[in-house]
């Protein structure tokens, strides 16, 4: 697929409530269509039919289905901020609870239809907006986790910034893969194993 930016950019940024509602209907319909039919069969005609609008109206907002899928992933990434980071307990002995909050937040953020997650992983072409969003999201998440590591008395790592990057990569990649794959292991088992691994690393357990 082309990697240019223009074909992935929405054609219209709605300014009126009615236009915004139409755009939301398109994105919601597309999420269902991609999940139900896959990306190849998830045509703009099917999306327009599911959204109950004309194909011409859809093209007023998005030039193609690549742009729609890119917007869905941008929203998925943007909502991935660790929302409970400011409410953590930094008392000694609470590290495992803190790590579980991070892992659970990642799991909740990936609690979409597994087929839709697979489509976003496998089919999405690159775009400048997507790269910028991913970069902004990564910097924000790293700063949040680094702050938590610096404040928690049970953490024993050599470099909090490097540790934050390692933790986020481990948690995000494994959670994304687990939630997108057919479910063969309970979520609770995955969560417990990931929490145990990250907690041992942060405590400096030998």
C-alpha positions, 0 to 999 in steps of 0.5 A: 500500500502507498505510504504517502500522507494525503490518501490517509488524511480525512477529507473533512474535519467536521465543525458542526454537530451534525457533521461530527455525528456523521463522522462518528457513524462512519467510524463506528460502522467501519469498526464493525465492518472490519471486525465482521468481514476483515479488511479486504472485504470491508469495502467502503460500500459496506461501511456506508451501508452499515452507517446508513449513508450514501457512498458519496457522503462517506467520501466527503469525510474519508478518501478511502478505507485506509484513511478510515482504518488509520483514524480508528488506530489513531483513536485507539492509541490516543485513548491509551494514556494511563488514566489511573497513574495519579491515583496510585498508592506509593506506600512500601509494599504496593509495587505489585499493585502498582504494576497490576494497575499498569497491566490492567490499564493496557488490557482495558485499552485493548478490549476491542474486538480481536478481529478489529485489533488484528486488522489494525496490526496487519493491514494499516499503512503508514502515515505521518499523522499516525507516526506523530500520534504514536510518538506523542503517545509513547513520550507521554506514557514513558514520562508517566511510568518514569515518574511512577518508578522514581516515586515508588520506594520498592523500585530498584533499577539503574535508570528509570527512563530506560526501565520505563521504556522497557516496561512499556514495550513489554506490556504493550506489545505482549498485551496487543498480541494476546488480545488480538489472538484467538483466546486460548488462555484466560485473561487473568492468567496472562495478567498475573504472569505479566504482573509477576515478571515486571514486578520481579524486574522492578524490585531487582529480584535475582 
